[in-house]
Amino acid sequence: MSIHGDQDTAAPYDQSVLLHQKLDTVGAKNYFLTIPGKKHGNFDAGEMTMIHEEIWRFLKEIGI
């Protein structure tokens, strides 16, 4: 699972997009969550709540 702001300049967003395309190609379970308008972290409380909900959803989906 990756969580990435689409305005991130510290770790290029496009690299995460490519990573997850490759993971999909080889059939690896993965999840890519984009946080629109955000850079590298510094998410607000509402975004953090949503992120944590998505993490738990993904973990349940893969049986953890």
C-alpha positions as CSV (number, residue, x, y, z in Angstrom):
1,M,0.0,0.0,0.0
2,S,1.2,3.4,-0.9
3,I,-0.2,6.8,0.1
4,H,0.9,9.7,-1.9
5,G,0.0,13.3,-2.4
6,D,-0.3,14.2,-6.1
7,Q,1.7,17.4,-5.6
8,D,4.6,15.7,-3.9
9,T,8.0,17.0,-5.1
10,A,10.2,15.1,-2.6
11,A,9.1,11.7,-3.9
12,P,7.7,12.1,-7.5
13,Y,4.1,11.0,-7.7
14,D,4.6,9.6,-11.1
15,Q,7.0,7.0,-9.7
16,S,4.3,5.7,-7.4
17,V,1.9,5.5,-10.3
18,L,4.5,3.4,-12.3
19,L,5.2,1.2,-9.3
20,H,1.6,0.3,-8.9
21,Q,1.1,-0.3,-12.6
22,K,3.9,-2.8,-12.5
23,L,2.6,-4.5,-9.3
24,D,-0.8,-4.9,-11.1
25,T,0.9,-6.3,-14.2
26,V,2.6,-9.1,-12.1
27,G,-0.5,-9.7,-10.1
28,A,0.8,-8.5,-6.7
29,K,-1.8,-7.3,-4.2
30,N,-1.4,-3.6,-3.8
31,Y,-3.3,-0.5,-3.2
32,F,-2.4,3.1,-4.2
33,L,-4.1,5.9,-2.4
34,T,-3.8,9.4,-3.9
35,I,-4.3,12.4,-1.6
36,P,-5.3,15.2,-4.1
37,G,-3.5,18.5,-3.7
38,K,-1.1,17.4,-1.1
39,K,2.7,17.2,-1.0
40,H,4.9,14.8,1.1
41,G,2.8,14.2,4.2
42,N,1.4,17.0,6.4
43,F,-2.1,15.6,6.0
44,D,-4.9,17.2,8.0
45,A,-7.0,15.4,10.6
46,G,-9.8,14.5,8.1
47,E,-7.3,13.1,5.6
48,M,-5.5,11.1,8.4
49,T,-8.9,9.6,9.4
50,M,-9.6,8.6,5.9
51,I,-6.1,7.2,5.4
52,H,-6.3,5.1,8.5
53,E,-9.7,3.7,7.4
54,E,-8.2,2.8,4.0
55,I,-5.2,1.1,5.6
56,W,-7.5,-1.1,7.7
57,R,-9.8,-1.8,4.8
58,F,-6.8,-2.9,2.7
59,L,-5.3,-5.1,5.5
60,K,-8.7,-6.8,5.9
61,E,-8.9,-7.3,2.2
62,I,-5.6,-9.2,2.1
63,G,-6.4,-11.2,5.3
64,I,-4.3,-9.4,7.9
